[in-house]
Amino acid sequence: MKIIVFLGPPGSGKGTQAARLSQHSGLVHLSTGDLLRTAVKDGSDLGHAADGFMKRGELVPDVILIGLVEHQIAQNLSAAGFIFDGFPRTIPQADGLKQMLKRNGRSVSAAILFKVDSEEVVRRLSARWSCPACGAIYTVIGDNGSISMCEKDSSALTRRHDDDPAVVQNRLAVYEEQTKPIENYYRVESVLREIDAQQTPEEVFKALLQALL
Ligand code: AMP
């Protein structure tokens, strides 16, 4: 079973590339952000627990995330592998994932770091639109009115509340403080691969495939 972890700040293209890699490889794309947004929309207990943290751009507590991921893995035991998009985001989550995998004789195969500078992140997130139905992500630079419908299912595109500039600044600060230390965690385990995520989505995908060889 292949276990791939995507690391990188918000707006670094993890979601877009994970969807693409999943289509290309058949690995299950597991986005904790998407799972939590669905839970909030459904009004489930998980959604109620996560909502406030997400609105403020803070991390949802580790114990909730570890339980959520453990459940998702159990639901997909026959999968060829997983692409974790947005998990782990703290050292305790990375340890939790390690323990979960170890119980089944597995470990993280590769941790891909999507490198992009903060000005580019702010530029991308202020232009990010997404499809509430299928989760497709669009970056609309310039005239925001030029794409208003999802190309896949024609749903009206929406903005994420946490892409508001004030919340973006908080999410970037949270990344620096709580998630960045994971880069070294996986470097020490010799599974970290860094790719330049400032390039076009096509170029980033090529670099990603190269990094996974
Ligand atoms: P994302 O879509 O990955 O940017 O995640 C959106 C929001 O969901 C984050 O700002 C957090 O509030 C929450 N979230 C997603 N993944 C995690 C995680 N691994 N740990 C804690 N909070 C998370």
Residues whose N, C-alpha, C, O or C-beta is under 5 A from the ligand:
A	BS01	AMP	P10 T32 G33 D34 L36 F53 M54 G57 E58 L59 V60 L65 D85 G86 F87 P88 R89
